[in-house]
Amino acid sequence: MKYPVKLRFVQTEPSTDGSFDKAYVYVCFIEFIDKRTAKVCRLKYVIRAEKIDESIAVKFYASRDRKSQYDKYSLAHGQLGVKAVMEIFNNCLKVISEMIEIFPESSFVFKGAEGYDPTTHRWEDESENQRFRIYRSYLSKRIGSKRFEHFHIPENSIYMLVKKDTEDVEIKQQRIIQSLYSRYGLSH
């Protein structure tokens, strides 16, 4: 397997619907052994860092799913092994590092999308879904508490890294939550 897996910045995008202020779009290729066929494969992944007021939402999806009739962030194919998933997350951390360079005062948000299995046609519940549990485990181990305070909202499957500064971090966290709830219509 000799495909490039390097993370590459592609472009910035303005919001067309007001759901974010500006998006920074990256791509990377993930190499993996398909769990179902045992063949060597690669997938192009898109990682988006969407600036929303004082926070940045980090999102990713397989490029092949971009025009799916289902939510591209929710599709579960069962192909990727743990190593490939960790490579995707490691690339998300690289994006966070780049965003810190551009927006040093920003906090970060991960929303665990409810998984959809196109084979069984089943949706996962929003509350403490599998992706949220993975984010919580991974981020709590990979990002320390020197620069960020870690918060999670299990009922909405949201994991937050709130930037510590001179302001009370819990007040800042509440303000970010209010911003997310008002923009996305999330229930409390």
C-alpha positions in Angstrom: 0.0 0.0 0.0 1.7 3.2 -1.2 -1.1 5.7 -1.4 -0.6 9.2 0.0 -2.4 9.6 3.4 -1.2 13.1 4.2 -3.7 15.6 5.3 -4.2 18.3 2.8 -6.0 21.7 3.1 -8.4 22.2 0.1 -10.4 25.4 0.6 -12.5 27.7 2.7 -16.2 27.9 2.2 -18.7 30.6 3.4 -21.9 29.4 4.8 -24.9 29.4 2.5 -27.5 28.7 5.2 -26.1 30.4 8.3 -25.3 27.1 10.1 -21.7 28.2 10.4 -19.6 31.3 9.8 -16.8 29.8 7.6 -15.6 26.3 6.9 -12.0 25.1 6.4 -12.0 21.9 4.3 -9.3 19.3 4.4 -8.9 15.9 2.7 -6.9 12.8 3.4 -6.8 9.2 2.1 -7.3 6.3 4.6 -5.8 2.9 3.7 -7.4 -0.1 5.3 -8.2 -3.8 5.0 -11.9 -4.1 4.3 -13.4 -6.1 7.2 -15.9 -7.8 4.9 -13.8 -8.7 1.9 -10.2 -8.7 3.4 -9.1 -6.6 0.4 -6.8 -3.6 0.6 -8.8 -0.4 0.0 -8.5 3.3 0.4 -11.1 5.9 1.0 -10.9 9.7 0.6 -12.1 11.4 3.8 -13.2 15.0 4.0 -12.6 16.8 7.3 -14.4 20.1 7.9 -13.6 22.6 10.6 -16.7 24.9 10.8 -16.3 28.1 12.7 -19.4 28.8 14.7 -19.0 32.0 16.8 -16.3 31.3 19.3 -16.1 27.6 18.6 -15.1 25.2 15.8 -17.1 22.1 15.0 -14.9 19.3 13.6 -16.8 17.0 11.2 -15.7 14.3 8.8 -17.2 11.9 6.2 -16.2 9.5 3.5 -16.1 11.5 0.2 -18.0 8.8 -1.6 -21.0 9.5 0.8 -21.2 13.2 0.0 -24.3 12.9 -2.2 -26.0 10.0 -0.3 -29.7 10.2 0.3 -28.9 9.7 4.0 -26.9 12.1 6.2 -23.3 11.7 5.0 -22.1 12.1 8.6 -24.3 9.2 9.9 -23.5 6.4 7.5 -22.0 3.2 8.9 -20.6 0.7 6.5 -18.8 -1.7 8.8 -15.7 -1.7 6.6 -13.1 0.1 8.6 -11.0 -1.4 11.3 -9.8 0.3 14.5 -6.5 1.3 12.9 -8.3 3.2 10.1 -10.7 4.9 12.4 -7.7 6.0 14.6 -6.0 7.5 11.5 -9.1 9.5 10.8 -9.2 10.8 14.4 -5.4 11.6 14.2 -6.1 13.7 11.1 -8.8 15.5 13.0 -6.3 16.4 15.7 -4.0 17.8 13.0 -6.9 20.0 11.9 -7.4 21.1 15.5 -3.7 22.1 15.7 -4.0 24.1 12.5 -7.2 25.8 13.7 -5.5 26.7 17.0 -2.8 28.5 14.9 -5.5 30.5 13.0 -8.0 31.0 15.9 -6.0 30.6 19.2 -8.9 31.5 21.4 -11.4 29.0 19.9 -13.0 26.0 21.6 -13.9 22.8 19.7 -17.1 20.8 19.4 -17.7 17.2 18.3 -21.3 16.1 17.7 -21.6 12.3 17.6 -24.0 11.8 14.6 -26.7 9.2 15.0 -25.4 6.2 13.0 -27.5 4.9 10.1 -26.9 1.4 8.9 -28.1 1.2 5.2 -28.1 -2.6 5.4 -30.6 -2.9 8.3 -32.2 0.5 7.7 -31.8 1.3 11.4 -31.0 4.7 13.1 -29.2 5.0 16.3 -30.6 7.1 19.2 -29.1 10.6 19.7 -28.4 10.2 23.4 -24.9 8.8 24.1 -24.5 7.2 20.8 -21.6 5.1 19.7 -19.7 7.9 18.0 -20.1 10.1 21.0 -18.7 7.3 23.3 -15.7 6.9 20.9 -15.0 10.7 20.8 -15.2 10.9 24.6 -12.8 8.1 25.1 -10.3 9.2 22.4 -10.3 12.9 23.1 -10.1 12.5 26.9 -6.9 10.5 26.3 -5.3 12.4 23.5 -6.0 16.1 24.5 -4.9 17.1 28.0 -6.5 19.6 30.3 -3.8 22.3 30.3 -5.3 24.3 27.5 -8.8 22.9 27.4 -11.6 22.0 29.8 -13.4 18.9 28.7 -17.2 18.9 28.8 -19.8 16.5 27.4 -23.5 16.6 26.9 -24.6 13.0 26.7 -28.3 13.7 25.8 -27.1 15.4 22.6 -23.9 13.3 22.1 -21.8 16.5 22.2 -18.2 16.5 23.3 -16.6 20.0 23.9 -13.1 21.2 24.4 -13.5 24.6 25.9 -10.5 26.9 25.8 -9.2 28.0 29.2 -8.5 31.7 29.5 -9.2 34.6 31.8 -13.0 34.0 31.6 -14.8 31.5 33.7 -14.7 28.3 31.7 -18.2 27.2 32.7 -19.8 30.5 31.6 -18.0 30.1 28.3 -19.2 26.6 28.0 -22.8 27.6 28.6 -22.5 30.4 26.0 -21.1 27.9 23.4 -23.9 25.5 24.2 -26.6 28.3 23.7 -25.0 29.2 20.4 -25.1 25.6 19.2 -28.7 25.1 20.4 -29.9 28.2 18.7 -28.2 27.5 15.4 -29.1 23.8 15.2 -32.4 23.7 17.1 -31.1 21.1 19.6 -33.3 20.3 22.5 -32.0 20.8 26.1 
